[in-house]
Amino acid sequence: PGRTRLSPGDHLLVFASGVDAPPGQVYVDSQGYLHTNFRLRGAGEYLALSSHDGVVSEIGTAQDSFPPQFVDVSYGRIGDDLRFFADPTPGAENSGKGYLGAETARVTFSKNNQTFTESFEVSLSTDAESGTIRYTLDGSPPGEHAALYRTPILVDGTVQIRARVVTEDLVPGPITSHSYVHLDSTVADFSSPLPMLVLENYGQGAIPNKRGHNPPASDGGGIQQVPRQAVQLEFFDRVGGTSALQNQPSLSTRAGVRVRGSSSANFAKQSLTVETWGENDDDQAIRPFEMPSESDWILYAPSREFDRTLLHNSFAFELSRQIGRYAVRFQFVEVFLNTGGGPLSMADHNGVYVLMEKVKRDPNRVDVEPLSSDGSIGGWLLQSNRMRPV
């Protein structure tokens, strides 16, 4: 904004968001962050910081663009040089090793996501002209100091292998992950007339629950939201009317989950919110069972105490859709949830759930035009949560 003064060493964080701000004005959000009414092209363009008496700093030149950008990799100055940074530091000085560019080669796995009953080996390869393959087995993103791949990896238990190419002068390449779920003999031949979902958290324990305080408050007081727990989510769709755990997953994705609900968060069988993730824990949309693409989902657990048919909500949703009104799309599924580590077994069988859309403003869901800056058109979706006041 006008009259903003930056002294040597100061930092000012500005989001190039393309918000609908009046001409000549800068949008300031509720947290005080500044947003421009233009966006930056990922393929590169010219960017300058100027004052009333000329250009203060520029990235690229008036005749040439800055280079193409990469997800979760920043680009800027370190000393007099322009470099890429694998660990962005918005609002602070660029730090760490600066790279000349970013590695784009991916790692190829000899075996994709799958379940198994007998141990096997996984080989890794890449088309990169130089560099090495680094990998992890604990779910963490592989960095420059991760294990160096030399020989095939023996898979004899449930594990997630994450790998990337690391090159001396380039930002490490994109991460590729594959998960392998060991099936106990009790579920090796398990099948169902419903599609099946397997949630594997590699022994991290119970799914986070915002009502985990003791004793739980009946009025919702004291509730604080909790971070999501990383899991691998495997979909097993029906083939010939039946799903089976030894089939190849129809869909496999990283995801974050936590317990959903207020009073129902105390039930023995808990509903979950599911946010599907990419390799950098960023939202990544999926399209299960031909539903519209989205990253936010609900695994609703009908309570046999209040709904012995398990149909009350889904029946109302279906009636609403049949009379031409919007209601969430859904699919009955059978769920396995392994939080204790070790092979997947019948002890991890959680029973029937309803995989549902989350109500969101979306052309395929609730198609409400966003509210304009002057409030003359558009509208809101309102959500009321019983959370601790801030």
C-alpha contacts under 8 A as a table, 3 or more apart, distances in Angstrom:
res1	aa1	res2	aa2	distance
1	P	4	T	5.80
1	P	25	Q	7.16
1	P	26	V	6.11
6	L	10	D	5.78
6	L	11	H	7.43
6	L	12	L	7.81
7	S	10	D	5.51
11	H	91	G	5.74
11	H	92	A	6.36
11	H	93	E	7.73
12	L	91	G	6.32
13	L	33	Y	7.05
13	L	34	L	7.04
13	L	90	P	6.77
13	L	91	G	5.37
14	V	33	Y	6.72
14	V	34	L	4.93
14	V	35	H	5.68
14	V	36	T	7.24
15	F	33	Y	7.60
15	F	34	L	6.15
15	F	35	H	4.67
15	F	36	T	6.31
16	A	35	H	5.77
16	A	36	T	4.96
16	A	37	N	7.11
16	A	38	F	5.92
16	A	39	R	4.87
16	A	40	L	6.47
17	S	35	H	5.70
17	S	36	T	5.77
17	S	37	N	6.52
17	S	38	F	6.32
17	S	39	R	5.54
18	G	35	H	7.40
18	G	36	T	5.74
18	G	37	N	4.07
18	G	38	F	4.05
18	G	39	R	4.99
19	V	27	Y	7.21
19	V	35	H	6.82
19	V	36	T	6.42
19	V	37	N	4.78
19	V	38	F	7.14
20	D	37	N	6.04
20	D	372	S	7.42
20	D	373	S	6.45
21	A	25	Q	6.23
21	A	26	V	6.43
21	A	27	Y	5.83
21	A	36	T	7.83
21	A	37	N	5.90
21	A	373	S	6.83
22	P	25	Q	5.56
22	P	26	V	7.85
26	V	34	L	6.64
26	V	35	H	6.17
26	V	36	T	5.86
26	V	37	N	7.24
27	Y	34	L	5.81
27	Y	35	H	5.09
27	Y	36	T	6.58
27	Y	37	N	7.75
28	V	31	Q	7.85
28	V	32	G	5.57
28	V	33	Y	5.48
28	V	34	L	4.70
28	V	35	H	6.23
29	D	32	G	5.29
29	D	33	Y	5.51
29	D	34	L	6.72
29	D	35	H	7.66
30	S	33	Y	7.51
36	T	39	R	7.41
40	L	44	G	7.59
40	L	45	E	7.32
41	R	44	G	5.38
41	R	45	E	6.34
42	G	68	P	5.68
42	G	69	Q	5.18
42	G	70	F	7.54
43	A	67	P	6.86
43	A	68	P	4.21
43	A	69	Q	6.32
44	G	65	S	5.44
44	G	66	F	5.05
44	G	67	P	5.11
44	G	68	P	4.78
44	G	69	Q	6.87
45	E	60	G	7.17
45	E	64	D	7.35
45	E	65	S	4.13
45	E	66	F	5.51
45	E	67	P	7.66
46	Y	58	E	7.66
46	Y	59	I	6.32
46	Y	60	G	5.26
46	Y	61	T	6.12
46	Y	62	A	6.27
46	Y	64	D	6.81
46	Y	65	S	4.87
46	Y	66	F	6.19
47	L	58	E	5.76
47	L	59	I	5.33
47	L	60	G	6.67
47	L	61	T	7.96
47	L	66	F	7.95
48	A	55	V	6.70
48	A	56	V	7.53
48	A	57	S	5.80
48	A	58	E	4.15
48	A	59	I	6.27
49	L	55	V	6.01
49	L	56	V	5.56
49	L	57	S	5.26
49	L	58	E	6.16
50	S	53	D	7.66
50	S	54	G	5.53
50	S	55	V	4.12
50	S	56	V	5.02
50	S	57	S	6.94
51	S	54	G	5.43
51	S	55	V	6.28
51	S	56	V	6.58
55	V	58	E	7.20
58	E	61	T	6.78
59	I	65	S	7.76
59	I	66	F	6.04
59	I	76	G	7.57
60	G	63	Q	7.94
60	G	64	D	5.67
60	G	65	S	4.75
60	G	66	F	4.36
60	G	67	P	7.97
61	T	64	D	4.88
61	T	65	S	6.30
61	T	66	F	7.72
62	A	65	S	7.64
69	Q	73	V	7.34
69	Q	74	S	7.77
69	Q	75	Y	7.65
70	F	73	V	5.45
70	F	74	S	7.70
70	F	102	A	7.53
72	D	86	A	7.34
72	D	87	D	7.78
72	D	88	P	7.18
72	D	280	N	7.89
73	V	84	F	6.63
73	V	85	F	5.67
73	V	86	A	5.08
73	V	87	D	6.71
73	V	88	P	6.25
74	S	84	F	5.66
74	S	85	F	5.11
74	S	86	A	6.78
74	S	87	D	7.33
74	S	88	P	5.23
75	Y	82	L	7.09
75	Y	83	R	5.72
75	Y	84	F	4.43
75	Y	85	F	6.09
76	G	82	L	5.26
76	G	83	R	5.68
76	G	84	F	6.64
76	G	85	F	7.94
76	G	94	N	7.40
77	R	80	D	6.42
77	R	81	D	5.47
77	R	82	L	4.48
77	R	83	R	6.15
77	R	94	N	7.05
78	I	81	D	5.46
78	I	82	L	6.35
78	I	83	R	6.89
78	I	94	N	6.30
78	I	95	S	7.47
78	I	98	G	7.30
83	R	98	G	5.09
83	R	99	Y	5.36
83	R	100	L	5.67
83	R	101	G	7.39
84	F	98	G	5.51
84	F	99	Y	4.93
84	F	100	L	6.29
84	F	101	G	6.04
84	F	102	A	7.42
84	F	171	V	7.17
85	F	88	P	6.02
85	F	94	N	7.81
85	F	95	S	7.90
85	F	96	G	7.34
85	F	97	K	6.82
85	F	98	G	5.35
85	F	99	Y	6.32
85	F	171	V	7.11
86	A	98	G	7.98
86	A	171	V	5.85
86	A	172	P	7.59
87	D	96	G	7.62
88	P	94	N	7.42
89	T	92	A	5.52
89	T	93	E	6.78
89	T	94	N	6.11
89	T	95	S	7.45
90	P	93	E	7.86
95	S	98	G	7.81
99	Y	102	A	7.30
99	Y	169	D	5.47
99	Y	170	L	5.16
99	Y	171	V	5.90
100	L	169	D	6.03
100	L	170	L	5.86
100	L	171	V	7.91
101	G	169	D	7.36
101	G	170	L	5.02
101	G	171	V	6.22
102	A	170	L	4.76
102	A	171	V	4.32
102	A	172	P	6.57
102	A	173	G	6.68
103	E	165	V	7.33
103	E	166	V	7.57
103	E	167	T	7.13
103	E	170	L	5.50
103	E	171	V	5.69
103	E	172	P	5.63
103	E	173	G	4.47
103	E	174	P	7.62
104	T	173	G	5.28
104	T	174	P	6.66
105	A	126	T	6.83
105	A	127	D	6.36
105	A	128	A	5.38
105	A	165	V	6.77
105	A	173	G	6.06
105	A	174	P	7.35
106	R	126	T	6.13
106	R	127	D	7.44
106	R	128	A	7.73
106	R	164	R	6.46
106	R	165	V	6.65
106	R	173	G	6.52
106	R	174	P	6.12
106	R	175	I	7.28
106	R	176	T	7.05
107	V	124	L	6.46
107	V	125	S	5.64
107	V	126	T	4.85
107	V	127	D	7.88
107	V	133	I	7.47
107	V	163	A	6.53
107	V	164	R	5.82
107	V	165	V	6.71
107	V	175	I	7.73
107	V	176	T	6.35
108	T	124	L	5.65
108	T	125	S	5.17
108	T	126	T	5.90
108	T	176	T	7.89
109	F	112	N	6.51
109	F	122	V	6.78
109	F	123	S	5.97
109	F	124	L	4.92
109	F	125	S	6.76
109	F	178	H	7.86
110	S	122	V	5.69
110	S	123	S	5.19
110	S	124	L	6.41
111	K	114	Q	7.96
111	K	122	V	6.13
111	K	123	S	7.74
112	N	178	H	5.92
112	N	179	S	7.60
113	N	178	H	4.98
113	N	179	S	4.89
113	N	180	Y	5.69
113	N	248	Q	7.77
113	N	249	P	7.25
113	N	252	S	6.92
114	Q	179	S	6.70
114	Q	180	Y	5.15
114	Q	181	V	6.48
114	Q	248	Q	5.84
114	Q	249	P	6.45
115	T	180	Y	5.51
115	T	181	V	4.55
115	T	182	H	5.82
115	T	183	L	6.55
115	T	245	L	7.07
115	T	246	Q	6.04
115	T	247	N	7.79
115	T	248	Q	7.44
116	F	119	S	7.37
116	F	180	Y	7.12
116	F	181	V	6.29
116	F	182	H	5.17
116	F	183	L	5.89
116	F	246	Q	6.99
117	T	182	H	5.87
117	T	183	L	5.43
117	T	184	D	7.11
117	T	185	S	7.79
117	T	188	A	7.15
118	E	156	D	7.23
119	S	154	L	7.23
119	S	155	V	5.56
119	S	156	D	4.42
119	S	157	G	7.43
120	F	154	L	5.94
120	F	155	V	5.42
120	F	156	D	6.74
121	E	152	P	5.83
121	E	153	I	5.31
121	E	154	L	4.47
121	E	155	V	5.71
122	V	152	P	5.41
122	V	153	I	5.15
122	V	154	L	6.57
122	V	155	V	7.15
123	S	151	T	7.31
123	S	152	P	4.58
123	S	153	I	6.48
124	L	133	I	7.92
124	L	149	Y	7.64
124	L	152	P	7.12
125	S	133	I	7.81
126	T	133	I	7.87
126	T	165	V	7.67
128	A	131	G	6.89
128	A	165	V	7.52
130	S	167	T	6.64
131	G	165	V	6.34
131	G	166	V	5.36
131	G	167	T	4.19
131	G	168	E	6.94
132	T	148	L	7.16
132	T	149	Y	7.55
132	T	165	V	5.57
132	T	166	V	5.36
132	T	167	T	6.59
133	I	148	L	6.10
133	I	149	Y	5.50
133	I	163	A	6.67
133	I	164	R	5.70
133	I	165	V	4.64
133	I	166	V	6.21
134	R	142	P	6.14
134	R	143	G	6.97
134	R	144	E	7.06
134	R	145	H	7.67
134	R	146	A	5.44
134	R	147	A	5.41
134	R	148	L	4.75
134	R	149	Y	5.79
134	R	163	A	5.61
134	R	164	R	5.71
134	R	165	V	6.34
134	R	166	V	6.74
135	Y	142	P	5.31
135	Y	143	G	7.97
135	Y	146	A	5.79
135	Y	147	A	5.44
135	Y	148	L	6.63
135	Y	149	Y	6.71
135	Y	161	I	6.79
135	Y	162	R	5.43
135	Y	163	A	4.17
135	Y	164	R	6.64
136	T	139	G	6.64
136	T	140	S	6.46
136	T	141	P	7.05
136	T	142	P	5.61
136	T	146	A	6.30
136	T	147	A	6.45
136	T	161	I	5.90
136	T	162	R	5.42
136	T	163	A	6.63
137	L	140	S	7.57
137	L	159	V	6.43
137	L	160	Q	5.71
137	L	161	I	5.03
137	L	162	R	6.73
138	D	159	V	7.62
138	D	160	Q	6.93
138	D	161	I	7.75
139	G	160	Q	6.10
139	G	161	I	7.19
139	G	162	R	6.87
140	S	162	R	7.61
141	P	162	R	6.68
141	P	163	A	7.82
141	P	175	I	7.36
142	P	145	H	7.66
142	P	146	A	5.38
142	P	162	R	6.62
142	P	163	A	6.09
142	P	164	R	6.71
142	P	175	I	7.65
143	G	146	A	5.36
143	G	166	V	7.62
143	G	172	P	7.37
144	E	166	V	6.23
144	E	172	P	7.59
149	Y	152	P	7.90
155	V	158	T	7.60
155	V	159	V	7.35
155	V	180	Y	7.76
156	D	182	H	7.70
157	G	180	Y	7.77
157	G	181	V	7.15
157	G	182	H	5.49
157	G	342	G	7.21
157	G	343	P	6.94
158	T	179	S	7.63
158	T	180	Y	5.49
158	T	181	V	4.49
158	T	182	H	4.91
158	T	202	Y	7.41
158	T	342	G	6.77
158	T	343	P	6.44
159	V	179	S	5.91
159	V	180	Y	5.53
159	V	181	V	6.74
159	V	202	Y	7.30
160	Q	177	S	6.86
160	Q	178	H	5.80
160	Q	179	S	4.22
160	Q	180	Y	6.29
161	I	177	S	5.61
161	I	178	H	5.56
161	I	179	S	6.30
162	R	175	I	6.55
162	R	176	T	5.68
162	R	177	S	4.27
162	R	178	H	6.69
163	A	175	I	5.60
163	A	176	T	5.47
163	A	177	S	6.44
164	R	172	P	6.88
164	R	173	G	5.57
164	R	174	P	5.94
164	R	175	I	4.83
164	R	176	T	6.38
165	V	172	P	5.90
165	V	173	G	5.10
165	V	174	P	7.52
166	V	170	L	7.56
166	V	171	V	7.42
166	V	172	P	4.63
166	V	173	G	6.37
167	T	170	L	5.46
167	T	171	V	7.25
167	T	172	P	6.36
175	I	279	E	6.15
176	T	279	E	7.12
177	S	279	E	7.51
179	S	232	Q	7.38
181	V	200	E	7.96
181	V	343	P	7.12
181	V	344	L	7.14
182	H	342	G	7.73
182	H	343	P	4.85
182	H	344	L	6.15
183	L	186	T	7.93
183	L	187	V	6.28
183	L	188	A	5.59
183	L	343	P	5.36
183	L	344	L	4.99
183	L	345	S	6.62
184	D	187	V	5.74
184	D	188	A	6.09
184	D	343	P	5.35
184	D	344	L	5.60
184	D	345	S	5.14
185	S	188	A	5.06
185	S	189	D	7.73
185	S	345	S	7.49
186	T	189	D	7.54
186	T	190	F	7.75
186	T	345	S	5.81
186	T	346	M	6.00
187	V	190	F	4.82
187	V	245	L	7.57
187	V	344	L	7.37
187	V	345	S	5.63
187	V	346	M	6.02
188	A	245	L	6.85
188	A	246	Q	6.67
189	D	244	A	7.23
189	D	245	L	7.22
189	D	246	Q	7.22
190	F	244	A	5.99
190	F	245	L	6.28
191	S	242	T	6.52
191	S	243	S	5.40
191	S	244	A	4.28
191	S	245	L	6.65
192	S	195	P	6.99
192	S	196	M	7.42
192	S	242	T	5.56
192	S	243	S	5.31
192	S	244	A	6.62
192	S	334	E	7.67
193	P	238	R	7.32
193	P	241	G	6.15
193	P	242	T	4.71
193	P	243	S	6.35
194	L	237	D	7.90
194	L	238	R	6.98
194	L	242	T	6.80
194	L	243	S	6.56
194	L	332	F	6.82
194	L	333	V	5.51
194	L	334	E	6.22
195	P	235	F	7.44
195	P	236	F	5.73
195	P	237	D	4.69
195	P	238	R	5.57
195	P	242	T	7.53
195	P	243	S	5.60
195	P	332	F	7.46
195	P	333	V	5.09
195	P	334	E	6.29
196	M	235	F	6.03
196	M	236	F	5.01
196	M	237	D	6.56
196	M	243	S	6.60
196	M	244	A	7.74
196	M	245	L	7.82
196	M	333	V	5.42
196	M	334	E	4.65
196	M	335	V	5.77
196	M	336	F	7.71
197	L	233	L	6.96
197	L	234	E	5.57
197	L	235	F	4.78
197	L	236	F	6.19
197	L	333	V	6.80
197	L	334	E	6.21
197	L	335	V	4.86
197	L	336	F	6.24
198	V	232	Q	7.88
198	V	233	L	5.79
198	V	234	E	5.04
198	V	235	F	6.70
198	V	335	V	5.94
198	V	336	F	4.75
198	V	337	L	6.00
198	V	338	N	7.83
199	L	231	V	6.23
199	L	232	Q	5.73
199	L	233	L	4.80
199	L	234	E	6.57
199	L	335	V	7.70
199	L	336	F	6.22
199	L	337	L	4.84
199	L	338	N	6.30
200	E	231	V	5.41
200	E	232	Q	5.19
200	E	233	L	6.68
200	E	337	L	6.23
200	E	338	N	5.13
200	E	339	T	6.67
201	N	204	Q	5.78
201	N	205	G	7.72
201	N	229	Q	7.78
201	N	230	A	6.48
201	N	231	V	4.43
201	N	232	Q	6.47
201	N	338	N	6.47
201	N	339	T	5.59
201	N	341	G	7.62
202	Y	231	V	7.56
202	Y	338	N	7.54
202	Y	339	T	6.66
202	Y	340	G	7.35
202	Y	341	G	5.26
202	Y	342	G	7.86
203	G	338	N	7.43
203	G	339	T	5.07
203	G	340	G	4.48
203	G	341	G	3.76
203	G	342	G	7.41
204	Q	339	T	6.01
204	Q	340	G	6.89
204	Q	341	G	7.52
205	G	339	T	4.83
205	G	340	G	5.64
206	A	339	T	5.98
207	I	229	Q	6.69
207	I	257	V	7.12
207	I	258	R	5.67
207	I	259	V	6.49
207	I	339	T	7.56
208	P	212	G	7.82
208	P	226	V	6.50
208	P	227	P	7.27
208	P	228	R	6.81
208	P	229	Q	6.72
208	P	257	V	7.77
208	P	258	R	5.07
208	P	259	V	6.11
209	N	212	G	5.33
209	N	226	V	6.75
209	N	258	R	6.16
209	N	259	V	4.95
209	N	260	R	7.65
209	N	265	A	7.14
210	K	213	H	7.65
210	K	223	I	6.08
210	K	224	Q	5.71
210	K	225	Q	5.14
210	K	226	V	5.54
210	K	259	V	7.20
211	R	216	P	6.00
211	R	223	I	6.16
211	R	224	Q	7.78
211	R	262	S	7.66
211	R	265	A	6.64
211	R	266	N	7.25
212	G	216	P	7.11
213	H	216	P	5.79
217	A	220	G	5.43
217	A	221	G	5.70
217	A	222	G	7.05
217	A	223	I	7.94
218	S	221	G	7.49
218	S	263	S	7.17
220	G	223	I	6.05
220	G	262	S	6.92
220	G	263	S	7.93
220	G	386	R	5.53
220	G	387	M	6.72
221	G	386	R	7.14
221	G	387	M	6.69
221	G	388	R	6.16
222	G	387	M	6.87
222	G	388	R	5.19
223	I	386	R	7.40
223	I	387	M	5.17
223	I	388	R	5.50
224	Q	387	M	6.11
224	Q	388	R	6.11
225	Q	387	M	7.71
226	V	258	R	7.53
227	P	258	R	7.39
228	R	256	G	5.00
228	R	257	V	4.91
228	R	258	R	5.20
229	Q	256	G	5.07
229	Q	257	V	5.23
229	Q	258	R	6.43
230	A	254	R	7.21
230	A	255	A	5.78
230	A	256	G	4.54
230	A	257	V	6.65
231	V	254	R	6.02
231	V	255	A	5.35
231	V	256	G	5.94
231	V	257	V	7.14
232	Q	252	S	7.30
232	Q	253	T	5.99
232	Q	254	R	4.68
232	Q	255	A	6.01
233	L	252	S	5.75
233	L	253	T	5.37
233	L	254	R	6.04
233	L	255	A	6.43
234	E	249	P	6.07
234	E	250	S	7.74
234	E	251	L	5.98
234	E	252	S	4.54
234	E	253	T	6.67
235	F	249	P	5.48
235	F	250	S	5.59
235	F	251	L	5.02
235	F	252	S	6.22
236	F	243	S	6.03
236	F	244	A	6.84
236	F	245	L	6.87
236	F	247	N	7.18
236	F	248	Q	7.34
236	F	249	P	4.93
236	F	250	S	5.43
236	F	251	L	7.21
237	D	242	T	7.88
237	D	243	S	5.60
237	D	249	P	7.48
237	D	250	S	5.98
238	R	241	G	5.25
238	R	242	T	4.61
238	R	243	S	4.15
238	R	244	A	7.62
239	V	242	T	5.37
239	V	243	S	5.98
243	S	247	N	7.63
244	A	247	N	5.54
245	L	248	Q	7.88
249	P	252	S	6.39
251	L	288	P	7.63
253	T	276	T	6.71
253	T	277	W	6.96
253	T	278	G	7.61
254	R	276	T	6.07
254	R	277	W	5.20
254	R	278	G	6.50
254	R	279	E	7.44
255	A	274	V	6.66
255	A	275	E	5.49
255	A	276	T	4.13
255	A	277	W	4.80
255	A	278	G	7.93
255	A	281	D	7.85
256	G	274	V	5.87
256	G	275	E	5.19
256	G	276	T	6.37
256	G	277	W	6.99
257	V	272	L	6.47
257	V	273	T	5.63
257	V	274	V	4.75
257	V	275	E	6.44
258	R	272	L	5.62
258	R	273	T	5.71
258	R	274	V	7.14
259	V	265	A	6.37
259	V	270	Q	6.45
259	V	271	S	5.92
259	V	272	L	4.50
259	V	273	T	6.31
260	R	264	S	7.79
260	R	265	A	6.07
260	R	270	Q	7.18
260	R	271	S	5.23
260	R	272	L	4.73
260	R	273	T	5.60
261	G	264	S	5.30
261	G	265	A	4.97
261	G	271	S	6.95
262	S	265	A	5.36
262	S	266	N	7.81
262	S	386	R	7.89
263	S	266	N	5.92
263	S	267	F	7.68
264	S	267	F	5.22
264	S	270	Q	6.88
264	S	271	S	7.73
265	A	270	Q	5.85
265	A	271	S	7.18
266	N	270	Q	7.28
267	F	270	Q	5.69
269	K	301	A	6.55
269	K	303	S	7.52
269	K	350	N	7.52
270	Q	300	Y	7.84
270	Q	301	A	6.07
271	S	298	I	7.51
271	S	299	L	5.58
271	S	300	Y	4.67
271	S	301	A	4.85
272	L	298	I	5.95
272	L	299	L	5.04
272	L	300	Y	6.51
273	T	296	D	7.56
273	T	297	W	6.05
273	T	298	I	4.66
273	T	299	L	6.21
274	V	295	S	7.98
274	V	296	D	5.97
274	V	297	W	5.02
274	V	298	I	5.79
274	V	299	L	7.17
275	E	283	D	6.96
275	E	295	S	5.45
275	E	296	D	4.73
275	E	297	W	6.29
276	T	283	D	5.98
276	T	284	Q	5.60
276	T	285	A	6.54
276	T	286	I	7.27
276	T	295	S	4.98
276	T	296	D	6.67
277	W	280	N	7.43
277	W	281	D	5.05
277	W	282	D	5.26
277	W	283	D	4.70
277	W	284	Q	4.80
277	W	285	A	7.71
277	W	295	S	7.39
278	G	281	D	5.39
278	G	282	D	5.35
278	G	283	D	6.13
278	G	284	Q	5.10
279	E	282	D	7.19
283	D	295	S	5.92
284	Q	294	E	7.60
284	Q	295	S	5.50
285	A	293	S	5.63
285	A	294	E	4.34
285	A	295	S	4.06
285	A	296	D	7.83
286	I	293	S	5.26
286	I	294	E	5.60
286	I	295	S	6.05
287	R	290	E	5.83
287	R	291	M	5.58
287	R	292	P	5.87
287	R	293	S	4.51
287	R	294	E	6.73
288	P	291	M	5.79
288	P	293	S	7.84
289	F	331	Q	7.58
291	M	329	R	7.11
292	P	364	N	6.64
294	E	297	W	7.69
296	D	357	E	7.19
296	D	358	K	6.06
297	W	355	L	7.13
297	W	356	M	5.97
297	W	357	E	5.15
297	W	358	K	5.29
298	I	354	V	7.84
298	I	355	L	5.77
298	I	356	M	5.07
298	I	357	E	6.25
298	I	358	K	6.20
299	L	353	Y	6.14
299	L	354	V	5.63
299	L	355	L	4.71
299	L	356	M	6.36
300	Y	353	Y	5.63
300	Y	354	V	5.02
300	Y	355	L	6.37
300	Y	356	M	7.10
301	A	352	V	7.24
301	A	353	Y	4.89
301	A	354	V	6.50
302	P	307	D	6.59
302	P	310	L	5.29
302	P	311	L	7.76
302	P	353	Y	6.86
302	P	354	V	7.75
303	S	306	F	5.55
303	S	307	D	5.59
303	S	308	R	7.19
303	S	310	L	7.04
304	R	307	D	4.95
304	R	308	R	4.42
304	R	309	T	7.43
304	R	310	L	6.76
305	E	308	R	6.48
307	D	310	L	5.34
307	D	311	L	7.16
307	D	312	H	6.61
309	T	312	H	7.15
311	L	314	S	5.43
311	L	315	F	5.61
312	H	315	F	5.44
312	H	316	A	6.54
313	N	316	A	5.26
313	N	317	F	6.30
314	S	317	F	4.95
314	S	318	E	6.19
314	S	330	F	7.41
315	F	318	E	5.21
315	F	319	L	6.30
316	A	319	L	5.15
316	A	320	S	6.19
317	F	320	S	5.20
317	F	321	R	6.39
317	F	327	A	5.20
317	F	328	V	6.46
317	F	329	R	7.58
318	E	321	R	5.20
318	E	322	Q	6.21
318	E	327	A	7.39
319	L	322	Q	5.10
319	L	323	I	6.46
320	S	323	I	5.46
320	S	324	G	6.61
320	S	325	R	5.32
320	S	326	Y	6.54
320	S	327	A	6.05
321	R	324	G	5.12
321	R	325	R	5.15
321	R	326	Y	5.69
321	R	327	A	5.89
322	Q	325	R	7.39
326	Y	365	R	7.21
326	Y	366	V	7.44
328	V	356	M	6.44
328	V	357	E	5.45
328	V	358	K	7.17
328	V	359	V	6.85
328	V	365	R	7.66
329	R	356	M	5.93
329	R	357	E	5.83
330	F	354	V	6.38
330	F	355	L	5.46
330	F	356	M	4.38
330	F	357	E	6.57
331	Q	354	V	5.66
331	Q	355	L	5.23
331	Q	356	M	6.68
332	F	352	V	6.89
332	F	353	Y	5.91
332	F	354	V	4.52
332	F	355	L	6.22
333	V	352	V	5.76
333	V	353	Y	5.42
333	V	354	V	5.96
333	V	355	L	6.67
334	E	350	N	7.54
334	E	351	G	5.39
334	E	352	V	4.58
334	E	353	Y	6.10
335	V	349	H	6.29
335	V	350	N	5.47
335	V	351	G	5.55
335	V	352	V	6.29
335	V	353	Y	6.66
336	F	348	D	5.30
336	F	349	H	4.46
336	F	350	N	5.50
336	F	351	G	7.32
337	L	348	D	5.19
337	L	349	H	6.46
337	L	350	N	6.48
338	N	341	G	6.55
338	N	344	L	6.35
338	N	348	D	5.27
339	T	348	D	7.98
344	L	347	A	7.97
344	L	348	D	6.52
345	S	348	D	5.57
345	S	349	H	7.32
346	M	349	H	5.16
359	V	365	R	7.00
359	V	366	V	7.12
360	K	365	R	6.41
360	K	366	V	6.06
360	K	381	L	7.81
361	R	365	R	6.32
361	R	366	V	4.76
361	R	367	D	5.67
361	R	368	V	6.02
361	R	381	L	7.18
362	D	365	R	4.95
362	D	366	V	5.44
362	D	367	D	5.22
362	D	368	V	7.38
363	P	366	V	6.56
363	P	367	D	4.70
363	P	368	V	7.91
364	N	367	D	6.84
368	V	378	G	6.65
368	V	379	G	6.42
368	V	380	W	7.39
369	E	377	I	7.72
369	E	378	G	4.59
369	E	379	G	6.29
370	P	377	I	7.88
370	P	378	G	4.91
370	P	379	G	5.75
370	P	380	W	6.97
371	L	375	G	5.85
371	L	376	S	7.60
371	L	377	I	5.86
371	L	378	G	4.06
371	L	379	G	4.77
371	L	380	W	6.72
372	S	375	G	5.08
372	S	376	S	6.39
372	S	377	I	5.72
372	S	378	G	6.20
373	S	376	S	7.95
374	D	377	I	7.99
375	G	378	G	7.26
